[in-house]
Amino acid sequence: MTARAADRARYDRATAHLDAPLAIVDLDAFDSNADDLVRRAGGKPIRVASKSVRCRALLERVLDRDGFAGVMAFTLAESLWLARSGFDDILLAYPSADRAAYAELAADPKLAGAVTVMVDDPAQLRFIEEARDGGREVIRVCLELDTSLKLLGGRVRIGARRSPLHSPAQVADMARAVARRPGFKVVGIMAYEGHIAGVGDSVAGRPLRSRAVRLMQATARRELAERRGAVVRAIRAVVPDLEFVNGGGTGSVQYTAAEDAVTEIGAGSGLYVPRLFDNYTSFSGRPAALFALPVVRRPGVGVVTVLGGGYPASGAAGGDRLPVPHLPEGLRYDPQEGPGEVQTPLLGSPADDLLIGDRVWFRHAKAGELCERFDVLHLVEGETVTATVPTYRGEGHTFL
């Protein structure tokens, strides 16, 4: 029996008392992936990206481990909810336009002490000031550095379109703009190098593309390390008591951790290891988060139909944004239909061994987005479901 076949048998036995659709997290794989992230971080703490987890119980589990410290949240409302729940070090990774949440933050000393917001434009400061509604607490601020690689005098740009702050001078000017406004304090810098951390460099059947990605990433790492160091020196001249410099992502943990300027690493997807992280030479993880759909039809030889399945991931539309049939091995989508909202036909010889009510296990393309489809995660240890915990959705929260 192959390792994947053994996993399938184990998951089927563990969840035999449950009806599909359902989602699980294999805690042995989850903990192993956490250990690997810590090893690659080389002693620097990892701030957990909640967007990639979306389950308070699992956030608490990983933060109880050595090597992890703090949460990187994705909305201000989520940040306040986590702070009220007992999380005391939350970095909001994206700017917000939530006036009510800013008013709540500015009025509550506990929340203001626990949450750091993201800015990259003086207009955001004005927005926060206008949203205070009389709240007088000092707002902790993190500045985001644009990590994109610019070539040919800026005519070629590689990387996500995030912050407008690219140069050391621009970041230092923004820090001075914050310092001039009462009620704000710069405490950190964040730089997410998505074109390095979030792009696979070993795509099966694409050797030339993979080689080009590796060349691009090596060039980008060198450029960013030099520029990030200069940015930190420039901002420390304005903010000598800077608390943290956050960088990285699951695919670049060891490279970012090697930079002297970086004090902590941001990562989260490496805990679940969704399918988009199969194509990396820098690390290899174990799939920990899966979902099962039940077989409800057998339309013909070599075909079964499962209930649901149309769970595409965010990003540019393409086949790599779709979940992938994982267990049993050898199933594939019908190219004329793909995964559907209410049903999904699957082709391949393993279909002939599947009966009505049997389940097919899938991996999502991304990590936390799976939790927007399920109210609970069943936590599997060995051949047993040892706990069932709510996702954000299961606790009544869909923050985006």
Summary of the structure (lengths in Angstrom):
residues: 400
radius of gyration: 22.3
end to end distance: 41.8
largest distance: 71.4
contacts: 1380
relative contact order: 0.16
helix: 38%
strand: 24%
